[in-house]
């Protein structure tokens, strides 16, 4: 059994999708980041960085409870523990790692900045909007170019796709038309048709 501490954000949905794909039993604990739940003493004990998602695996590496935070680390952990969605060896293992790191260092923070300055900033900041919107479109272009010759981001469906999909799912927040990036749209529709992805994107159900 796994306890999942999450909210309805792209980073949170990476882990709920993974848990659904693996068919694991888990209990969802909704951490409402809009109300500051991530700063409670209880949650800080699980993640001292006060960010979602985090998990507690009650059958961890030593046989007992094991807590872990950072979405990428959780994906690596679950994939290796269960032997799915991350090649055990060879070049594809490192390609998968490469595209996961691309998401962690590119679409994650850059798309997040677009979200903030287009939707949450107390007043418009034209320089920031232009800067992050331009970088967002550049990153969509990188994905589009790669997916022209690749069905998935790294060989077969993997944690790289699982990590990237929830961020692209907010393309409307980015003011991006997926029609401008047809290979990304094809990939997005392919990933989005998976039942586990659809279920994971609804976690937590309270929001």
N, C-alpha and C positions, 0 to 999 in steps of 0.2 A: 504494500500500500504506500502511496505517495501523497503527501500534502503539498498542494500547489498554492502558492501565494501570488496573486496576480490581479491585473486590472485589464480593462478592454483597450489595450494599446498594442501596437505592433510587436514590441518586445515581449509582452505577456503572451500574445497569441502564438508566437513561435513555439513556446513550450506546450501550450494546450494542444496545438496541432500535432506536435511530436508524440505526446501522450496518447492522443487518439489514434495516430498511425500505428503505434506499438500495441494498442489494445490493452493498455494498463489500467488498473483500478487506481483512481485518485480522488481525493477530496479537495474541492476548490474553496479557498479562503479569499474572498474579495477584499482587496486592499484599495480602498477608495482614495486615490492619490489627490483628488480634488479637495477632499476633506482633511488631508494630512495623516491618513492612517499609516503611511510609510514611516512616520516619525515616532510612532508609539514605542515604548520601551520593549514591548513584546516582539514587535517586528524587527527592531534594531538588533536584538539578540540573534536573529536569523540572518539579517543582512545589515552589517554596520554602515553600509553605504546608503541605506534608506531608499533603495530603488527596487521596483519589481522587474522581473519575476524572481522568485526563489522557491526552492523545493526542500522538503525533508523526505528522504527515502528511508523508510523504516527497515529496509533490508539492504543497508549500505555495504561498502567494501569489507568492513570488519564484522558484518552480520547484524549490526544494530543501526540505530538512527544515524543518518548522515545528511547534513544540510549543505546546500550549495546555492550560490547566487551567481549572477551574470548569465544572460540568456545563451550566449555562445558556449560557455563552459558547461551549462546544463545540457545543451544539445550534444556536445562531445561525450559527456558522461553517459547519457541515456543511449546514444548510438553504440558506444563501445560495450556497454553492459549487456545490451540485447542483440548486438551483432547485426544491426540493420541501419541502412541509410548512410553509412560511412564505410568505405572500403577498408579492409583490414591491412592491406599492403599495396605496394605498387604505386605507379604514377598517379592513378586516379585518386588515391588517398590524399595526395598533396594538392591535386587540382581542386578537390572538394574543400580542403582546408583553405586553399587560396580564395575561392569564391565566397566562403563563409567570412573570411577576414575582409574581403572586399565589402560585403554587406555591413560588417561591424564598423569599418572605417569610412565608408562612403555613404551609401543610401541611408543608413541609420541616422547618423548625426546630421547629414546635410538635409535630408528630407525633414528631419525634426526641426531644423532651423526654419525651413519654409513654413511648416505648420505654425510655429510660434509667431513669426513676423507677419504672416497673412491672417492669422486667426486670433491670436492672443495678446499681441503687443498693445499696450494702452493707447498708442498713437502710431500712425504710419511712419515707418523709417525707410524711405525710398532706397537708400544705398544698400541696406541689408536685404530688402526685398529683391532688388536687382541682383545682388551678389549670389544669394542662395537660390534664387529661381534659375539663374544661369547655370550654376553648378548642378542643380537638380536635373535640368534638361541634358547636361553633358553626361551625367551618370546614366540616365535613361538611354542615351546614345551608345554608351559603352555596352550596356546590356543588350541593346538591339543589335549591335554589330556582332557580338559573341553568339547570340541566339540565332543568327542567320544560318549558321552551319551546325547548330547544336540543339537537340530537342530539349535538353535540360541544361542546367548550368555546369554540371560536371559529370559526364557519363550518364548513368541512370539517375532517377529521382533520388535526391539526397537531402541531407541537412542544409545544404546551401540553398536549395529551392525553398525548403521549409522556412528558413530564416528570412529570405528575401520577399516572399509572397505577401506577408502582412503589410510590409512597407509600400509595395506597389499598389496594394488594395486601396490605399488612400490617394490614388492619382488625382482624384477630383480636388482633394485638399491642396494638391501641388499646382492646381490649374494646368494640368497636363492632359492632353487628348491622346489616349492610347492609339488612336488612328494614325498619329504621327510616328509611332514606333511599332509597326506591324508585327515584328518578330516578338517583341515583348508582349503584345496583345495575345498572340497565338499561345505563347508560354503561359501567360496569366490565365487564359481560359482553360488550358489543359490542367494546370494545378488546381484551379478553383472548382473543377468538376469532381474532384476527389471527395468522397463522403467524409473522410476524416478531417480534411481541411475545412469543409463546411461546418462540421461540428465544433472543431477547435476555434473557429472564428467567432463562435457564439459564447465563448467562455470569458468572463463569468456571466451567467445567464441573468444576473440581477441588473445588468446595465446594457 
